[in-house]
Amino acid sequence: MSMTVCVLASGSSGNSTYVSAGGTAILIDAGLSARELTRRLEGIGVLPQSISAVCLTHEHSDHTGGLKVLHRKYGWALYANSGTVDGVARNPDHVGLKWTVFATGSAFQIGALRLEPFTVSHDATDPVGFVVNHGEMRLGLVTDMGMATEVIRQRLTRCRVLVLEANHDENLLKNSKRPWPLIQRIQGRQGHLSNQHAAELIAHVAGDTLEVVYLAHLSSECNQPALALSTVAAHLKSRGLDRIRLEVCCQERASSIWSP
C-alpha cells in the first residue's frame, strides 16, 4: 500500500501538508491563501477538487488562513476538535463554517485514511498532532509543541515518515532581539521545539521503520535551514541513525514528494 506526502508550506506565515492514499486526499491545515494553496497543489499535479477534507491541528492563523475561501470554493469537509472549532469561531472571518468534530485521542476515518489525533503542548485551545494510517503506512505530523511528551513519543513510534517541528536554535533565540517574555514563551512548555529537542525526539522514536523526516515550522529569525539540518543530522549520526533522510521545509515552496 502506498501513501503520498508533500509539505506544501511550513513556517510562521503558513502551514499545510498534503496526504493521499487509497484514492483519498486530505490536507493537514490550510494556512496559506486560497490562491497560493491552489497554486502549490497544482504544482505537484494535484487538482484542488480531489481534496476530500482539511484536518486542523489548531486555530492559529498560520494554520487556518485559507480555510473559509477554500471551503466555499471547493466544498472541502472541515475536521477539528471542539476546542479548535471554538477557537476558529473567535475569528469573525470564520464564523458559520460547517464542521465535523472529532475527539482528541479517538481515531476517525476519512475514506481510505485513518487518523489518530493526539494532544500536544502549545498555547492554543486544544492543539493536536496526527498520525495518518493506510494499511502498514504510517505518517506522524506534529508541529507547534513546546515539549515532547510521553504521549507524543508513543504516537510517533512505528512511523515511516515524520513531519516534525524544528523551530529554533536555542542560542539564536536567546541572542535575538525579541522581547524576553516572547523568548520565554517560545522556550516554554507551550511554545516551540528547538533543533536539539527535535533531534532527540527523532532518535527516540526512530526504531527500524523511520525513513524520512521533514523538519518543519522553522523560525525565520531564530533558525537557519543549514543549522537545523546539521544539528539533527549530527545527533542522528551519533546514534547510528544516519540512514534517515532529512529535508528542511520552507515557507516559499513545497517540499519533495514522499511516495515509497
Residue pairs with C-beta under 8 A, 6 or more apart in sequence:
1 21
1 22
1 134
1 135
1 136
1 137
2 21
2 137
2 259
2 260
3 19
3 20
3 21
3 132
3 134
3 137
3 139
3 161
3 258
3 259
3 260
4 18
4 19
4 20
4 21
4 257
4 258
4 259
5 17
5 18
5 19
5 139
5 161
5 163
5 214
5 257
5 258
5 259
6 17
6 18
6 44
6 254
6 255
6 256
6 257
6 258
7 16
7 17
7 18
7 163
7 214
7 216
7 249
7 254
7 255
8 16
8 17
8 18
8 27
8 32
8 37
8 40
8 41
8 44
8 254
8 255
9 15
9 16
9 31
9 32
9 36
9 37
9 40
9 249
9 250
9 251
9 252
9 253
9 254
10 17
10 143
10 163
10 214
10 216
10 217
10 218
10 249
10 250
10 251
10 255
11 62
11 217
11 218
11 219
11 220
11 249
11 250
11 251
12 62
12 217
12 219
12 220
12 251
13 31
13 62
13 251
14 31
14 32
14 33
14 36
14 62
14 65
14 251
15 29
15 31
15 62
15 63
15 143
15 216
15 217
16 27
16 28
16 29
16 30
16 31
16 32
16 37
16 40
16 63
17 27
17 28
17 29
17 141
17 163
18 25
18 26
18 27
18 41
18 44
18 46
19 25
19 26
19 27
19 28
19 113
19 132
19 139
20 26
20 46
21 112
21 113
21 134
21 137
22 111
22 112
22 113
22 134
23 111
23 112
24 52
24 110
24 111
24 112
24 113
25 46
25 50
25 51
25 52
26 51
26 52
26 53
26 54
26 55
26 110
26 113
26 132
27 37
27 51
27 53
27 54
27 55
27 76
28 54
28 55
28 57
28 130
28 132
28 141
28 163
29 54
29 55
29 56
29 57
29 63
29 64
30 37
30 54
30 56
30 63
30 64
30 65
30 66
30 67
30 70
31 61
31 62
31 63
31 64
31 65
31 66
32 40
32 65
32 66
33 65
33 66
33 69
34 66
34 69
34 70
34 73
36 66
37 48
37 66
37 70
38 48
38 70
40 253
40 254
41 47
41 48
41 51
42 48
43 254
44 254
44 257
48 70
48 73
48 74
49 74
51 74
51 76
52 76
52 77
52 110
52 111
53 76
53 77
53 78
53 79
53 100
53 110
54 67
54 70
54 71
54 76
54 77
54 78
54 79
55 79
55 80
55 110
55 115
55 117
55 130
56 63
56 64
56 67
56 78
56 79
56 80
56 84
56 88
57 63
57 84
57 120
57 127
57 128
57 129
57 130
57 141
57 143
57 144
58 84
58 87
58 122
58 124
58 125
58 126
58 127
58 128
58 144
59 80
59 84
59 87
59 88
59 90
59 91
59 124
59 125
60 124
60 144
61 91
63 144
64 88
64 91
64 94
67 78
67 88
67 94
67 97
68 93
68 94
68 97
70 76
71 78
71 97
71 98
77 100
77 110
78 97
78 98
78 99
78 100
79 99
79 100
79 101
79 102
79 108
79 110
79 115
80 88
80 99
80 101
80 102
81 101
81 102
81 103
81 104
81 117
81 126
81 128
82 101
82 126
83 125
83 126
84 124
84 125
84 126
84 127
84 128
85 99
85 101
86 125
87 124
87 125
87 126
88 94
88 97
89 95
89 97
102 108
102 115
102 117
103 117
104 117
104 118
104 119
104 126
104 128
105 117
105 118
105 119
106 117
107 114
107 115
107 116
107 117
108 114
108 115
108 117
109 115
112 134
113 132
113 133
113 134
114 132
114 133
114 134
115 130
115 131
115 132
115 133
116 130
116 131
116 132
116 133
116 155
117 128
117 129
117 130
118 128
118 129
118 130
118 131
118 151
118 152
118 155
119 126
119 127
119 128
119 149
119 151
120 127
120 128
120 129
120 142
120 144
120 145
120 149
120 152
121 127
121 145
121 146
121 147
121 149
121 189
121 190
122 144
122 145
122 146
122 190
122 191
122 192
123 146
123 185
123 190
123 191
124 144
127 144
127 145
129 140
129 141
129 142
129 143
129 145
129 152
129 155
130 139
130 140
130 141
130 142
131 138
131 139
131 140
131 141
131 155
131 156
131 159
132 138
132 139
132 141
133 139
137 160
137 260
138 158
138 159
138 160
138 209
139 159
139 160
139 161
139 162
139 163
140 155
140 156
140 159
140 161
140 162
140 163
140 164
140 205
141 162
141 163
141 164
142 152
142 155
142 156
142 163
142 164
142 165
143 163
143 164
143 165
143 167
143 216
143 217
144 165
144 192
144 217
145 152
145 165
145 192
145 193
146 187
146 188
146 189
146 190
146 191
146 192
146 193
147 189
147 193
147 197
148 193
148 197
148 200
148 201
148 204
152 201
153 201
153 204
153 205
156 162
156 164
156 201
156 205
157 205
157 207
158 207
158 209
159 205
159 209
159 210
160 209
160 210
160 211
160 212
160 260
161 210
161 211
161 212
161 213
161 214
161 258
162 202
162 205
162 210
162 212
162 213
162 214
163 213
163 214
163 216
163 249
164 193
164 198
164 201
164 202
164 213
164 214
164 215
164 216
165 192
165 193
165 198
165 215
165 216
165 217
166 193
166 194
166 195
166 198
166 199
166 215
166 216
166 217
166 218
166 223
166 228
166 231
166 232
166 248
167 186
167 192
167 193
167 194
167 195
167 217
167 218
167 219
167 222
167 223
168 186
168 192
168 194
168 195
168 218
168 219
168 222
168 223
169 194
169 195
169 222
169 223
169 224
169 227
169 228
169 231
170 187
170 194
170 195
170 196
172 221
172 222
172 223
172 224
172 227
173 183
173 186
173 187
173 194
173 219
173 222
174 183
176 183
176 221
176 222
178 186
178 221
178 222
185 191
186 192
186 222
187 194
192 217
192 219
193 201
195 223
195 227
195 228
195 231
195 232
196 231
196 235
198 215
198 228
198 232
199 231
199 232
199 234
199 235
199 236
200 235
202 210
202 213
202 232
202 235
202 236
202 241
202 244
203 235
203 236
203 239
203 241
206 236
206 239
206 241
206 244
210 241
210 244
211 244
211 245
211 260
212 244
212 245
212 246
212 247
212 258
213 232
213 244
213 245
213 246
213 247
214 247
214 248
214 249
214 255
214 258
215 228
215 229
215 232
215 246
215 247
215 248
215 249
216 249
217 249
218 225
218 228
218 248
218 249
218 250
220 251
225 248
225 250
228 248
229 246
229 248
232 246
233 242
233 246
236 242
236 244
236 246
247 255
247 256
249 255
